[in-house]
Amino acid sequence: MHPPRACTTFHIALTPEFKLIRNLHEIDAPSWNALAGTHPFLQHDFLLALDASGCATPETGWSPHYLLMHRGGGLAGAMPLYLKSHSRGEYVFDYAWANAFAQHGLTYYPKLLAAVPFTPVPGPRLLAGDTADRVLLARAAAAIARDNGLSSLHVLFPDSDDQVALQQAGFLMRESVQFHWFNQDYRSMDDFLARLTQPKRKKIKQDCKKAAQAGVRFRWLHSGQISQRDLDFFYRCYQQTYLDHGNPPYLSKTFFERLRACMPDALLIVQAERNGHPIAAALNICGDDRLYGRYWGSIEYVPGLHFVTCYLQGIEYCIEKGLAVFEGGAQGEHKLSRGMLPVPTRSAHWIADERYARAIADFLEREAQVMDAYIDELNEHAPYRNRADSQPAHPDARHAAAANKDATK
């Protein structure tokens, strides 16, 4: 009898199992976070704060669903999904599509959305370790929409890795633009200002001078430095910003209180004071290598205060702490003159009705040409004296820009 031959090691790809659940409490937080990485807005605590505070619930038109992909008993992929009865709080505008459906007697709502509610920040949406698993998640989510008779599935602000997978899964891609600031190893705020063109440098100095002449001083409140009184004042300002535009705020004070309790190191409040009393505040979210400008408000008007509090203070914080990127939020050409650069962002769309899918694909192709021309025009008016300073310094930003260009070919 001959001895058995040595076995060759080989891998059998296990068939994934998918599950859709409604309650984030049922998902193991460490397993979810292991897939989400360190991105603050995809953390289990952040999403749970939105749910538990009543901000993203069926009552507000955001019905949470979480798509889970298990393989071999372990969590191999996940996707935050929301059944939406409207399009508010998304920052990617599809009202024209909804109107077209309605005009032809078709139902657009409810639709399925993969996003972080009220948060137009690029990041992972298909939480998985490789492209193949991301494709599986995207196709599974589209199947859920199709099998439940939903009009569409929309993935908002996916990162560059997700964009590759979504295209492979057959999603239509839509381009938009945001304005981000990139740290070119600036030694100080003066070093940054010196790199700008003279008109842009003058504009920023004028904003700062107006605030200083009004007696405004700034404080940075981080982590445990944020008291309940500080948070109460910030929320008063945040709420007033929405009320000034005739709308209630999307986020409740309870939401911010939960963040302070469970994610204290992620919070930075820039507080503007005059005569020892706070008059404005901006709340930013801190990531590993970047700062996200998110919420702002004031109780007094001071010329230039908005720009200094929301943008220049954030830039100064990034320089001092060595952070690579400051994301200024959605929209706003005015950010260009404050040293920020246009960065393409994308969304991905699956439309069940093939007729409308073809029509929307044609629209998106023409829209992309307009958007590319717009971004090129913005780049022609870059605020920096040297071209090198007008290029994203952060490798993730360069990768995203390259992916966006490839996606439009």
N, C-alpha and C positions, 0 to 999 in steps of 0.2 A: 504494500500500500504506500503510495507516494504521499509525502506531507503536502498539506494544502498550500497553494501559492499565496504569496502576500497580496493582500487586498489593496486595490487602488482607491485612494480617497476621492470621493466625488460628492457633489452637492445636489440635493433634490430641492427644487424651488417649491415650497409649500403653497398651496392655493390659499389666498387670503380670504378671510371672512369679514363681511361688512355688517355694521350695526349702527342704527340711528337712534339716539337717545335724546331726551328733552332736558334732562337735569344735569348740569355740570357737576353737581355734588357727587354724582355717581362715577365720575372719572377720577382715577388716581392722579393727584396733582403732580407728583414727581415724574410719572410716566408721560403726562401731557407736556410738561416743561422740557423734558428731555428731547422731545420732538420739536418744540417751539424754539429751542435755543435760548439766547439771552434777550431776544427782542422784547422790550417791556410791554408792548400792547398785545402781545400774544400770550403773555403769562396767564396761567390759570387764575391767579388772584385778580388780575385786571378784568378779565372776562366775567369772573364771578361777581365782581363788584358791580358791573353793569347790570347783571341779572338780579342780584339780591337787593339792589337799591331801587328797583322798579324802573330803571331807565330803558332797558332793552327787554321788553316783555310783550306778550300778546296784546295787553291793554294799550301800549304805545305803538303798536303796529310792527313790533320786532319780536317775532315768535322764535325763540332759540331752538336750534336742533344741532346736534354734534354728530358728525359722521366719523365713525371709528373703523379702522382696518386692523384686524388681528391676524397674526401669522404665527403658528406654532405656540399659541397661548399668550404671546406677548403683543403689546400695542406697537404696530409697525407704521401706522399712519393715522392722521386725524385732520378734520376740517371743520372750522366753525361756520355754521350755516344759519340763516335766518329766513323764515317765511315772512315776506313783507306784503303789507296791504296798501302801501304807498311808496313814494320814492324820496321822502324827506330824510335829511341827515346822512346822505350818501356822498355828495360832492362829485358824483359822476352823473350827468343829467340825461335822463331818458324820457322826459315828459313828452317829447314829440313822438316817440315810439308808442307810448301808452295812448296818446291821442289818436294815432293812426289805427291802432287796434279798435278803439272805441268807435271811431267813425265807420268802421266796417263791421260793427256788431260783434266783435270778438272781445274776449276777456283777457286783459293783461295782468291784472292783479287777482289773486296773490301771485307773486313771483318768488323765486328762490335766490338768495344772495349769500355769497361768501365774502365776508368783510369783517372789520372791527367797527362796531357801530359808532357813528359820529366822529370817526377818526380817519381823515384822509392822509394816512402815512404809509408809504410803501413798505412792504415787508412780506414774510411768508404767509401764504394762505393754504397751501397744500403741505401739511406738516408731515414730511417723510424724509428718509435718508438718501434717496437717489431719484433720478428722473423717472425710472420705470414705475416706481411706487407712486410718484406724483401723478403720472398719467393714469394709473389705476384709480386713484382718488377722484380725479377730474371726471373720468368716465362714469364712475359709480354715482357721483353727485348728479350728473346729467341724466343718468338712468332713473334716479329718484324723481327728478323733475318730470321726466317723460311719463313714468308709470303713474304719477299722481295727477296727470292732466294739467300741469303747470305750463304757463306760456314760455318761461325762460329761466335761465340760470345766469347770474352775473357775478364775476369774481373781480373785486375792486382792489386796485393798487397792489397787484402781486409783484413780488421781487423778480429779478432776472431769471433765477432758476425755475420759478413757477411759470414764467412766460414761455419758456422752452417747452415745458410739459403741456401747458394748455394748448399751445399751437399743435403739438403732436396729437392731442385729444380732439382736435377739430374745432376749437373755439375761435370765434371772430375776435380780432384784437382792435382796440381803440386807443388812440394816443391823446394825452393831455400834457400839461406842463406845470411844474412847480418851480419855486425859486429856493435854492439852497446855497449856503455859504460854506466855503472850503478853506480849511486852515493850511496855508502855505508855509507852515513852520514860522509863523509870525512871532517875533520876540515880545511885542507889546502892541497895545492899541495904536500907538503912534506909528509903529512899523506898518501895520495894516493900512492906516489912513494914507501913509506916504506912497503906497502902491496904487492908489486910486487916481483917476484923472482929476484935474483941478476942479472942474464943476461939481463932480460928485463929492470930492473931499470938502469943498466949500459948503455944500448942502448939508452934509452930516454935521459939520462943525456949527452951522447955524442952528440946527435942531438942538444940539447939546447946549449951545450958548443960551437959547431961549429958555430951556428948562433950568439951567443954572441961574440965570437972572431972575427967574420966578422963585428962587429959593428952594428948588427941588433937589433932594439928595436921595440916593438909592441904597437899599440894603438887600443882600442875598440871604435868603433863609432856606437852609437845606436840611433835610432829614429831621432830626430831633429838635432843630431850632424853630420849627414851625409849631406855634402854639395854637390852641383852639381859637383864641382871639384873632390871630393872623389868618387862620383859615376862614373864620366868619367874615372878616373884612374882604378877603379875596372873593368869597362867594357873593357878597353884596355887589362888588364891582362886576363880576362875571354876569350876574343876573341882570344888572342894569344895562349891560351891552345889548342883551336880547330884548329887554323891554323897550329900549330906545328905538328898536326897529319893529316894535309891535308884535313880538312873539315871546312866548314863554321859553325859558332855557331848556335845552335838551337834557342836561345833567343836573341831578339833585345834589343838595349839600351832603346827603347821606353817602352818595357815591364818592365824593372827595374825602369824606371822613374815613370811609373804608380804605381808600388808597393810603391815607396817612397812617392808618393802623397796620396794614399788611404789606405795603410797599414804600416805607418811609424814605429809603435811600434813592428812590426814583423821582422824588419831588424836589423842585427848586422853585421858590417864589421870589420874583423880583418885586420888591415893594418900594414905591415912590413915596417920599415923605416931604412935607413942607411945614415948617415951624413945629417940627416934632410930631406931626400928625400924618397918618397915611392918607394919600389921596388917589392912588392907583396901584394896581397889582397885576402881574402876569405870572401864570403858573406854567412851568415847563416840565417836561418829562426827560429824565436822564437815561441814556443808554450807555453801553460799554465805551463807545468812542464818539458819541454824538449827542447833541441836545436837540430836543423836539419842542419848538414853540407851539403852544396849544391854546391857552385861554387867557383872556385879558379883559380889563374894564377899569373905569375911573369914576370918581364922584365929583371931580372938578375938571374944567377944561384949561389946559395949558398948551400953547402952541408947541408942536413937536414932541409932546409927551408920549404919544402913542408909539412913535417910531423909536424913541430912545428906550422906552421901557420894554417894548416887545422885541426889538431887533438888535439895537446897538448894545444893550446890556447883555443879551444872549451871546453876541459875538465876543464881547469882552470876557465873559465867563469862559467861553471855549478857549480863548487865547491863554487865559490864566491857568486853566486846568489841563491844557494840552489836548482838548477834544478835536477830532478831525473834521466834524461836520456840524453845522447848525441848520436844521430843516425849518424853514420859515412858515410852513403850512401851505394850504391850497391857495392858488390864484394870487393875483396882486402884482402888476407890473411895477408898482412903486418900490417893491423890494429890490429891483435891479439897481436903483440909484443908492441903495444902502449896502452895496457890495455883494449882493447875492446873484447867482447865475442861474439861467434857465436849465432845468433838468427834465427830460421827457419822463412821463409816467404813463402807465398803461392800465387798461382794464380788459377783461376777457368776457365774451358773451356767447351763450348757447341759446338759440331760438328754436322752439319746437316746430313751428309752422315753417315749412321749407320755403313757401312763397315769401314770407316776411324775412326769413333768414337771407334769401338772395337779395332782397331789396335793401336790407340793413348792411349787408356786405358791400354792396355798391356804394351806399352812402359813406361807410367807413373808409373805403378806399379813397374817395374824393376828399373826405374830411382830413385824412392823414396827409395828403398833399398840401392842403392849406396849413395844417399844423406844423409840418416840416418847414414850410416857408416862413411861418411866423417865428419859429424858434431860430431859424437862420437870421432873420431880421433882428431878433433880440440879441443874438450873439454879435451882430455888427455894432451894437450899442453897449457892449460890455463896459463895465465901470472902471476897468483897470488900465493902467498905462502900458503895461507889457502883456503880450499875448500869453506868456507862460502863466501869469496870475489868473488868466481867464479860462484856464483849463482845470477841471476837477482834479484835486490832488489825491483824493481818496480812491484806492483801487476798486472798491465796490461800486463807486459812482461811475468810474470809467467802464467797468464791466457792464453796468446797467445801460449806459449810453450806447455801447456797442451792440448789446442785445436788442435794444429798441431799433437801431438802424437795420440790423439783420431782419427783424420782424417785418419791416415795411418793404423789403425787397420782393 
